[in-house]
């Protein structure tokens, strides 16, 4: 392993079918990781190492692999393009230093591209772009660049221009040093020959593009501006240095181009990853919390106490495998470490470098790097693993809740326990799935982020656990929220189990749209003065039990969202006294029921963002169907003979939507649907 300045931990992300796994496979092939390039359509892709991925031709679980390119060390993370697996992209963004966004050059920006862009921007991950599939019919390079700028409000900076796309031949001009790469290809094999800079009208057009590149850089980077004003003829070294500064600051978005399936342009993309994306040292540091809640700045120093984050857990027959990013210190095989969530000290059994579908054992892993670990049994995504003595903790992660569910029933009663154990294993891996077990009916409710998500989970039950349960029709999840603030003040009194409950509670329930999950706050004067050690016990009891009560809902039995609950006063039977912990938790539960009866509680349903790409001849039926099912058409963008329809609709009207769209368009349209927000249910209007 080289020094950290030469390390790049980056991801490849895109909309489904933009070709990002093919880009990754070509990278591995060029780096000598594999002697034959894997292909998605043949099910031989190295990055798609689970059977389900190879069968469906989409990347479901992010896989990572170490490779060397020239004088850089890369860790490449391949992420899903299907919206039902956005969580894989989300958790990877939290550990990446940079990302390559792959676009279909014939389509430009698509729905999932926008989602990935938003995720990368939110986590401050620097980005570069690759316009793929230049060999595809209908490519419009300039339109794709315009779609990037209009969709993201960013300066898209083409470093390369394809000026000849003809049959099995593509010529790409690199504006930085006026070089031309001429590719000829037959199927997946290509040959690249450098050619001189063209002459005549082509040269004039390319020179105009180069001038535009330099002017955009001068506008974005003050150091480059100073040099440019002195000498407008800047060379590649100065241009690359300026592009790198702009990528790290997020002021421009450099774009390269090629056709990965044909072997066109990926070498230049690898060079760009090394030249433009940051090393771990270029990224802002993060803070951990010590046992007293004090912030501790972390450093990329192997001699400091260990702090690492679990960003993925995968079940295996030899025990769970955890993928971690080391933020500080050194993680060593056989070392004892502390898990912040379980509050347990456990021993690391072994560490591995990630090689797509297989693992190579290593003895240690330093800061800034990604490693796989075996040995710790109780692990979840987001866990902090740290030095057993210092016990530092990284801020917790939160994940979106499922929006769709289906009933799962075993065919034989003796399989019930096996089903529950299998679902527990899947739940460890996937924080966006959930299941509920009804002991009375024997039914299990399986929940996920979309129909494909549920299909994959059901398929994994069959493939990995040899279970073939009966599956119900998917149903939509709901939530509750408050329309208006509500002040609860009541002395709750009742007799139960030969005891008398007598607790005074005062609490303010308020709409809180900024946060999805309920926020519970304790007023400083909530408990009587002089409460002593019992006050701390009751505070912890409130912060533990009240969120559970809110999860059960106030009125309709669905989890409460977008709500802030401020507990203002708690007293026992006598003024100034404290209730017991049991009485307080019972009173809080009863308070939630009373609020549900008296406050303005509304039922929410999930609304989805919809994007349909359809030939213009079939546009009208698509628009009519969306509106007929309660949806909203946000706009229609024409891209040649194709129309891109953007809209919104309630999820309950979008079950089997892909099938409906194919039927309305004679199989020529494709639809993308993903969660956007919770809205008041139409049944209440």
N, C-alpha and C positions, 0 to 999 in steps of 0.2 A: 504494500500500500504506500502511495506517495503521500507527501505532506498535504495538510488540509487545504492549502490554497489551490491545489490541483484537483480537489474533490468536487464532484457535482452530483447532488441528489435531486433528480428531476423526474417529473411524470410526463406521460404522453396521454392527452385527453382529447375527446372529440364527441360529436354526435354519432349515433350508431351508423355504421356503414360508410363513414368518412375515410376509413382505411388506416386507423391508428395502430391496430395490431399488426397490419402489414408493414407499416413504418417501423414498428418496434422489431419485427422479425428481420427486416433488412438491416437494421442497426446491429443486431446480434450476428448476423451473417458477415457483415463487413468487419466487425471486431474480432472475428475468429472464434466466437462462442460455439457456433454450429457450422458444420461443413455443408449442410443443405438447408436452404431457407425454408422455414415452415410456412404453410399457407392456411388461411382461415377456411377457404372453401374446400380444402382437402381434409380439414380436421387435424393438421400436423403442426399447428402453431405452438411454439415453445411457451409463449406467455400465457396461452390458454391451456392450463395444465389440468383442469378438471374435466371429466367426461362430459358433463352437462354443457360446458362452454364449447367444447369441440363439436358436439352434436348440433348445437343451435347456431354456431358461427358467430356468437357474440361473446364479449368478455364480461364475465359476471363478477369474479373476485379479483381484486388487484394483485398481480404477481410482481415480484421485484427480482432483479438480477444484477450482479456486478459485472462490469466489463471495462476494458482499457481501450482508449482511443488516443493515438499519438502520445502526448505526454500528460494526459488526463486520466483520472480514475472516475468512472461513472457508476452510479447506482440508478438503474432505470426502473421506474414503476409504471406498469401498464394499467390503465383504469377503464371501467366500463363506459360504454356509450349509451346504454339504455337507461331511460329515466327511472325505472324501478330500482336501479342500483346506485342512485345518486349518493347514498350513504358511503359507498366505497370510495367515491371521488372525494366526498367531504372529509372523511378522516385522513385520506392521503394528503389532501391539501394542507392539513395541519402539521405534517412532518416533512413536506417537500421544501427545497430551496428554490426551485424554479419549475416551470411547466412549458411544454411544447403543445400548442393548440393546433390540431390538424383539421383542416377544412376541405370539404369536397369542392374543388375549383368550379364545378358546374352549378353548385348550389349556394356557395357562400355561407353566410351565418345561418345556422339552423337552431331549433329549439334547445337542444341539450348543449350546444355551444354557448348559448347565452347563460345557461345555468352554470356551466363550468367557469365561464368568465367571471360571473358574479361571485362564485366561491373563491376563486383565486384572488380576486380583488379584495374581498372581505378579509382574507387571511394574509394579505400583503405579499403574495407570491409573484415574483417577476415572470413575465410571459414573452415568448416569441412564437411566431406563427409559421405554418407550413401549408401552402395551398397544394393539395394532393390531387391525383387523378387528372393530370394535364392531358392524358391520352384519351379521356372520356369525350364522347360526342356532346356538344353543347357547352363546352368550356368557354367562359367569358372572364378572363383574368381581371380586367378593369372593373367589371361589375362586382366581382367577388371582393376586390379591395374596397370599393365604395360601400358594400354591405357591411364590411367590418367597421368602417369609419362611422357610418350612420347608426349602426346598432349599438356601438360601444362609446361613441363620442371621443374617439382616440385618433391620434395621428398614425395611420398605418403607413409603414415605411418599406416599400418593396426594395429589397437589396438586389433582387434578380428579376429579369423580365424575360418571359418566353416569347421569342419573336418569330419562331417557326414551329408549327405543330402540323405535321403532314404525314399521314399513314403511320409508318413505324419509325418516324424520325422526329426528334424534338431538339431545338436549339435554344439554349438559355444564356442570356447575357448577364454577367455579373457587373453591376454598375460601379462597384467599389474600385476595381482595378482594370476595367475595360477588357475583361477576358470573356471568351465564348466557349461553352462546353456543348459539343454536338453529340447527341445520343442517338444510336440506332439500336433497335431491339426486336427480338423475335420471341414472342410469348413472354416469359419472365426474365430472360437473359438480355443483357444490354452491353453495348460497347460505347465507351466515351472517348472522344478525340477532341483535344483543344484546337480551336480555330482562331484565325486573326479577327480582329474587330471589323465588322462589316463596313461597307462603304455606301455612299449615296443616301437615298431617303431613309433607309433603315438606320444608318449611322446618325443622321440628324435627329430622328425620333428618339433614339437611345440617349443621345447627348442631352436632349431636353429632359428626359427622365432622370439622368444623372444630376443635372443642375437642380432639378426639383428635390432630389434626395439631399444634396448639400445644403440647399436653402432651408429645408425642414430641420436638418440637424442644427444649423446655425440658430434657428429660432428656438430650438429646444435646449441647447447646451451652450453656456456662456464661454467655456474654454474653447470649444470649437469655433464659436463666433469670432473670437479674437484672432485665431489663426486664419480663419476664412477671409476676414477683412484685409489681412496682410497679403494672402495668396489664395485666390479662389480655386486653384488647382491642387486640391488636397488628395493625398494618396490613401491607399487602403489601410495602412497602420493607423493613421490619424482618424479615419472614418470609423474603423472598428472600435477604437478607444472611446470615441464619442457615443457610438451606438451602445456600448456596454454601460457607460454612465447613465444614458437615458433609460435603458432597460431596468437598471437597478432603482432609478428614481420613478419609473413608471410614466415617463413623459412621452415616449413613443413606443410603437409596437412594430418591430422589424418583422418582415415577412419574406420567407424563401419559398421556393416552389419545386415541384417535381412530380413523378409518378412512381410511387414506391413499389408497386407490383411489377413494374418494368425495370426497376433498379435505377431510376432517374432521380438525382438530386439529393439522395439521403446522405452521401459523403459530406456534402456542403452543410447539411443540417447538423450532422455530428460536430463539424467544426464550429458551427454557430453556438451549439450547446456549450462547448468549452470556452468559446470567446466571449459570449454575452451573458450567460446565466451565472448566478452568484455561487461562490463557494460557501461553506458553512460560516467562514469568517466574515463574509460580506453581509450576512443576515443579522438583523437586530437580535440581541440576546433576550432571553426570557427570565422571569423570576419564579422562584419556588417559595413555598411557605414553610417555616420551621414549626416545631411543636407548639409554639406560643402564638402562631399566626403572623409572625413577622416576615416581611419580604426578604428573600435572600437572592441577590443577583447571581446568575449562573455564568460560568466561563467554560470555554472549550479547552479545558485543562485536564489531562488524564490523571493528574496528581490530586485533584480536588475530590470531595466525596461524590459518589455515584448518584446521578439522577437520570432516569430513562423513562420513556413513555411507551406503553403498549398501545399500538394503533390497530392491531388486528389479531384475532385469535382463531385458529383453525383446529378443529377436532381431528384426531388421527387415532389409529388403533394402538399406538404406543403412548397415548396421552396428548394433551393439547400442545400445539405449537404456537408460540406468541411471537409476533413481529414487533420489534421495538426500535425507536430512535433514541440513541444515547445523547443526552444534552450536556452532560458534565461527567467527569471521572472516567473510569474504565470498568466495564462489565466483564467478569471473568467466569469461566466455567468452574463449577464446583463451589463458587462463593456463596455465602449466605447473604440474602438481601431482604429488604422490608417492603411489603405491599401496603400502600397507604389505605386502600379501600378495605381490605380484609383485616388490617392491623396485625398481620402475621409475618413472622420471619420464616423464610423457606430457603432451601438450597437449590441453586441452579444446577441442573444435571449436565447440560451440554449446550453449546452455541454453534450456529451454522451460518455460513454465507448462503445467500439465496441464489439458486440457479434454476429459475423457472419451476419445473416439476420435481427437482431433486435438491438436496441440501449437502453442502460440503462442511465438515466439522472444522471449527476454529477454536482457539483457546481463549481469546479475549477480543473485545471490541472497544475502540476508543471513541471519544466524543465526536459528534457530527455525523456518525455513520448509522446505518441500519443493519440489524442482525436478527436472526431467528433464535428462539430459546425454547428449550424443553426443561421440564423438571418441576415447575410451579403448577399446582393443581387448580387453585382457585384464582383464575385470571379473567378479567373482563376488558373489553376495549375501553381505553382511557385511563387505566390503572397507572399509577406512578410506582416504579420500582427504584428503590434508593438504598443508600448506605444504611446498614442496620443500626448504626450508632446515631447518625445525624437525623435520620427519618424525615427527609425533606419531601414536600408534596407539591406537585404541579396543579394549577387550577383545574377543576373538574370539567369534563366535556358533557354536553347535552345533545340529544339526538331527536329527530322528529318522530312523532308517534304514528303508528299505523293508521291508515285511512280506509282500509277495506278488509273484510273478514269472510271466512267460510267455515261451515261446520265440517268436522272430520270425525268419522266413526269407524271403529274397527269392525271387521267382519266376524271375528271370533273373540269371545270375551277374554280368552287367555292372552290375547295380543295387546290388551289395553295397557298393561304396565310397560311393555316394550315401546308402545307408541309414546307414552309420556316421557320415558327416558330418552327416546330419539329426539323429541321436541326440545327437551332440556339441552341436549347437545347442540342442536341448531341455534337455540336462543343464546348460548354462550358465544357463538360465532357472530351472530347478527343482532345488533342492538335495536334494529328497526322492526324486527318481528316480535310477536308475542303470542301466547296461547293461554286460554282459560279452560280449566277442567271442571265440568259439572258432574259431581259425584252421583247426583240423583238420576239424571237422564243418561249418563254415560257418554254424553256428547262433549267433544272438545272443540273450542272455537279458535281457529288459527287466523292470525291477523298479519297484514303486511302493507307494503307501500303501493301495490298495484296488482293487477291481475296476473301479469307475468311473474311477479315476485311470488305470488301464491302458487302458481304452476311449478315454478322451480323448486319451491319447498316441498310440494307434494311429490315431485319427481325424485327429489333426494331421499325422501322417506322410502320410496320403492327401490331406488338403486343402491343406496348405502346401507339401509337398515332392513331391506327385504320385507317391507310392509306395504300393503296395497289397500289403504282404507277407502271407505266410501266418502266422496267429496260432495258437499252441498253447493248450491249456487252462491256466488259471492254476494255479500251484502255490505252496504255502506256504513262506516262508522259515523257516529255523531258526537257532538260536544255540547256543553252548556256554557253560558256566560251571563253576566248581569247587564241589563239595559241601563240601569241608573244606580247611583250609590244607595247603600242601605245601612242604617245604624241600628245595630242590635244591642238592646240593653234589657236584661231580664234576670231575675233570680230563678234558676232552674231547680225545681223541687219535685221529687218523686220518690216512691219507695220501691226497692228491688232487693231480692235475696235477703229479706229480713233486715235491710239497711235503709237509711234515709239519705237521699241525695239532696244537698242544699248548697248550690254554688252560684255566686253572682258573676255574670259575664257581661262585659261591654266590649263590642268589637265593631269596627267600621269595614264594610265590604264595598269595594270600589272597582269600577271597570278599569282595566290596566292594559290597553292595547299594545303597549311596547313589549310586553313579555307574554309568551304563549303559556308557559306553566304558571300556576298561581304563585304569588309572592306572599310569604307570611312574615309579618314584622311584629316584634314585641315593643310596645311603648316602654320607655325607661321607667315610667311609674305604674306599669301594669300590675305589679305585685306590691303588697303593703311594705312599708319601710320596716327594717329590722327583721326581714324574713329569714336571714341566716343561710346556711348551706342548702336548706330545702328549696330555696328560690332557684338555685342553679339546676336542681333536679327537675323542677316543674318547667323551667324554660326549655330544657332539652326535651321534655315530654311533649310540650306544645309543638315545637319545631319538628318532632317526629310524627305525632299522631294527627295533627290538623291537616297536613298535606294528604295523608291517607284518606281522611274524611272527604276532602275536596275532590280527590280522585274518584270517589264513589258517586259524586254528583250531589247537587242540592235538590233537584226536583224530578228529573227524568231518568236518573240512574246512569248518566254519562259523565265522563271527567269534566271538571270545570276548567276553563281556560280564560286567559286575558283578565285576570282578577287579582286584586291586592287585598289582603286581609290584615288589618292592623288590630291586634289585641290590645285594648286600652285599659282594661281592669279585670282583675281576678280576685275574688274573695271567697272564703269559706263560709261556714254557717254563721259565724259571728263576725261583726265588723272588724276589719284589720287582721283576720285570721287567714290561714292558708288551707285549701282543701287537700285531701290526699291525692296522690298521683292517679289512682284508679278513678276517683270521683271526678277529677278534672278531665280526664280523657273521655269519660262517659258524658260529661256535660258538654264538651266540645262537639261530640257527635250529635247530641240532641240539638245543639244550637244550629248546626248545619241543616238539620231537618226543618227547624222552625223558619230559618231564613228562606228555604226553598218554598215554604207555604206562603210567606208574606212578601218577599221581595219580587221584583220584576225579573224573572229568569227566562231567558230565551234559548231555544234549541237551535244548534248550528249544524250545518251540513258542509262537507268539503266541496269547494269549487276548484276546478282544474283549469290549467292553461291548456289550450288546444292549438295545435299547429297541423295543418293538412297541406300537403303538396299534391296538386291535382292538375291534370291537363285542362286547359281553358274550356274545352268542349264539355267537361263534366263539372264545371264550377258551380253552376246554378243549383243542381241537386244537393251538393255539399252544403252550400249556404242555407238552403231551405231546410235541410234536415237539422242543422245546428240550431236554427231559430225555432223550429217546431218542437225541439226538445228543451226549450227554456234557456238556450244559450245566448251569448252575446257575440256578435261579429265585431272584432276590434279593427280589422283592416284586411285588405287584399293587396298583395304586392305581386306584380307580374315579373317573371323571370323568363324571358323568351316565350315559349309556348306553354310554360307551366305557371300556375298561380299558387302563391303561398298565402294561405288563409290563416289568420291569427284570431283567436277568440277565447271565450271562457264559457264554462258550462258546469252545472252540478254533476258530481261524480255519479249520482244515482241514474242519470240519463246517459251515461257514457259506458256502461257495461257492455261488452262486446262491440265497442265502437269501431275498432279496427275492421271487424268483419262487415259492419254496416257500410263503412267507407269503401271497402273493396267492392261490395255489391253495387253501390251507387255509381261507381266509376268504372265498372267492368274490369276490376282488378288493377287499375292503372294509378290509383292514388295511395298515398301512405299517410298515416296519422301518428302524431305524437301527443301524449296526454300526460301531464304531471301536476302534482298538487301545487296550488297557489295560496289559498287562504280559506278560512272558515267564514261562512256567511249565515245569516238567519235562514232557517229552514223554510222552504216554500209552503209547507203545511201549516205554518203559523200566520201566513200573510192573509 
